[in-house]
């Protein structure tokens, strides 16, 4: 592969970005991990909501995932899933009040923990979910780009009517540091960049959060139930030891 190929340039950008997250987000990761560990140690679920088309990938990344915590409950709301129509998804994520409906429907309450994954951190569904959580006494972690939110004009049509940002509304911010526009690879002769970065960044922070959480629990002598790949030998048997604890509690299990 040519050192100046789009693939090579993309790889270098992704690696450089992940290294930056590693170097700059350690304090926030430890703070977030303490919140997650507290929930798991008390056998409470941790809810993850990605209010937006590709933000849903963040909630799916840590749900029912090999090496992931069994206490993760992904809120996979049908409204913003791209599988139900991309333009429909975008319209719904911009619909004021929708995020509140989702949180209320899930029955999340005071003392619960909600992780909200949205790199851009401005759409109505995201902001309403954060506002509803705050009003209900739910602790929150936001996986979002502070830079992207701050650099998006207040009058942008994707914004919540209040013009608020996710990073201002959550208890802990895991800053994925995505630049405006998300795409990062420049092609000669084109104005528009290609190859998005947010999915890599969100997935890294979320899986790092899981790892940090499990280490905290292990230090306290707690062995949390962790998903084993069903495609690995003995995986089904390993998971079967814990399924009864979560079947019926986790809506999409």
DAKAPE-V801033 format. One record per residue. N is the residue number from 1. PSI is psi in whole degrees, 0 to 359 (* if undefined). Layout:
n	psi
N	PSI
N	PSI
//
This chain:
n	psi
1	130
2	140
3	346
4	14
5	156
6	323
7	315
8	318
9	320
10	314
11	314
12	322
13	315
14	312
15	318
16	321
17	316
18	322
19	320
20	316
21	318
22	315
23	328
24	340
25	9
26	313
27	317
28	322
29	318
30	321
31	316
32	320
33	324
34	321
35	316
36	317
37	322
38	318
39	311
40	321
41	336
42	14
43	40
44	147
45	156
46	119
47	140
48	125
49	126
50	86
51	84
52	161
53	293
54	347
55	334
56	333
57	328
58	315
59	327
60	331
61	325
62	13
63	130
64	42
65	133
66	127
67	5
68	160
69	133
70	343
71	0
72	128
73	108
74	131
75	94
76	74
77	136
78	337
79	316
80	7
81	133
82	336
83	344
84	10
85	122
86	315
87	324
88	316
89	313
90	321
91	319
92	323
93	343
94	5
95	112
96	136
97	340
98	317
99	325
100	319
101	318
102	313
103	318
104	318
105	326
106	346
107	24
108	137
109	179
110	136
111	347
112	170
113	129
114	127
115	122
116	120
117	112
118	107
119	323
120	328
121	30
122	342
123	162
124	317
125	320
126	310
127	319
128	324
129	317
130	319
131	318
132	319
133	316
134	316
135	333
136	358
137	27
138	130
139	147
140	145
141	131
142	128
143	105
144	163
145	114
146	318
147	314
148	316
149	315
150	329
151	359
152	127
153	145
154	329
155	7
156	136
157	340
158	346
159	151
160	146
161	332
162	348
163	20
164	163
165	147
166	319
167	343
168	350
169	349
170	164
171	322
172	135
173	123
174	104
175	109
176	351
177	34
178	133
179	161
180	132
181	338
182	310
183	145
184	351
185	126
186	137
187	128
188	131
189	353
190	145
191	326
192	128
193	163
194	170
195	100
196	159
197	337
198	323
199	318
200	311
201	313
202	315
203	320
204	311
205	319
206	317
207	326
208	321
209	318
210	313
211	316
212	321
213	313
214	322
215	318
216	315
217	318
218	323
219	332
220	9
221	17
222	129
223	93
224	148
225	128
226	137
227	134
228	142
229	128
230	347
231	359
232	149
233	126
234	1
235	313
236	318
237	321
238	316
239	326
240	338
241	341
242	347
243	320
244	336
245	341
246	340
247	123
248	333
249	319
250	118
251	319
252	10
253	*
//
